[in-house]
């Protein structure tokens, strides 16, 4: 794509007054070299907001970038992170595709909570 794009999961509402520890899991399948050519970057993000539409991002609990090399794209990954007890009410996963990638629309990543 000419510009970077993002695919977001639905937000998960942890509830008003959230005060427990919970772990988030973002699972992304392998991304082929057609989707992510050599030297292209994809970023995996878990972010939090105090508003359900995520118009304001309060914190990122995970922000990890991967660069394709060797003509193989990027291997499948499962990333986990903890939401602190003072974390924001809403969390979501996001996969950000860099400017030189093609669309990731056909990719099915999953975002879930682990207790």
N, C-alpha and C positions, 0 to 999 in steps of 0.2 A: 504494500500500500504506500501511497505517497506520504501519508502522515501516520503517526502512531495511532492505534486503536486499542480499546479496552473491552473486555467481556466481563461483566459483573454477575455475581450470583445474586439471588434474592437476599435481602437483609434478614437477619434473624434477630428477633426481639428477645432480649434477655430479661425483660421485665423491669418495671419501675422499682427503684431501690435495689437493683442487683447487688449482691454482696458476696457471692461465692466465687470460687475458682473453677474455671472451666477451660477445656482445651479445644481449640479449633483445628480442623484438619482440612487441608486443601489438596486434592488429588488431581493431577493433570496427566493425561495420557501422553505417550510419545508424540513429539511434533516432528514430522518429516522434514527433510531438507527442501521440499517444495514449499512448505509453509514457512520454515525458518532457514533460509539459505546461510551459507558460511558468513561469519562475522555479524550476523543479525542477533539482536538481543530481545529476549522475552523476560518480563518481570512478573514474579508471583507476589501477590500482596494480600494481607489480611488487614482490614482497616475497620475503624470504629467511629460511630457518630452518635451524637445526642438526639439527632432528628432522623426519622424513618426514611426520608428521601435522600439521605447522604449528601445534601447540599453543602454541608460543612463536615469535613473530616477532622475528628478530634485527635486521633492517634493512629499510627500504623503499628500493628503488633508483629507483622512480618513484612519485609521488603527485601526480596532476594532476586538478583538478576542472573540470567544464564545466557551465554554467548555460544551460538552454534559454531562448530568447527569440524573439519574432517569429512564434510559432505554427508554427515549422518543426522543432521537436525539436532534435537534435544531429547534425551532419554526421558521416559516416564518418571514422575517424581511425586512423592507424598511429603508434604511439609506440614509440620505441627507447630503451634504456638499457644501460649497460655493467655487468657484474658484475666488481668488482675482484678482483685476484689473491688477496686475503685474504678474499674473500666466503664466505658460508655455503654449505654443501653442497647444499641444496635451494632451488629457486626456483619461483615460480608467478606467474601473472597473476590479477588479480581485478578485477571490475567491481562497484562498489558503487552501488546505486540508492538515492537519497534518499527521505525519508519520503513525499513527495507524488507519487512515480512509481508506475506500475503495474508488473506483473511483467515482467521481462526474460527469462523462461524460454524464449521462442521465438527469442531472439537467439543467433546462433552467432558468438562471438568466437574468435579463435585466438591461441595463445601458442606461440612457438617460439624456438629459439636460432639465432643467426647466427654463423658462425665466420669 
